[in-house]
Amino acid sequence: MPNSHPRCVAPRGIHALTLTTFRDVPFNAPFYRRLGFDIVTDERSGERLAQLLESERQRGFERRCAIRKPLG
């Protein structure tokens, strides 16, 4: 069930799904955007997510971005 995740995580206090993905690979960020995810801007990322993206950049993954989908 592709839309069952909100019912599973809401009771746990989780209000959004956040992940990192490739910005320009068709089956990555563009695919997730069609599912309701938005790219997280640097000013909205928070320290932990900013560190994760920086770590990915240092490993040669400059085309990665963070995306988030609100639940509810």
Steps between C-alpha positions, in 0.01 A plus 500: 500500500694804377306751711499303825809673645306792660285260698806309617712793616245756625444319832877519557508878468669500161361785294717486186717266297843634407762338280791582274497416132652603170367834382489429126462123454145448363410220741636687803406860595264554202319175585468589868377851415208341315422314825478823700860548619658847481869583481624626836684830470822556694331739742230240581729199528612520860845409627474121481372495141753764394780283642369194315490687169848641558628148572347380173658794312841417646462148364439633148120512501456871424173440313318374810224692673270454796128462446213498747134398494268619775272232640155614587 
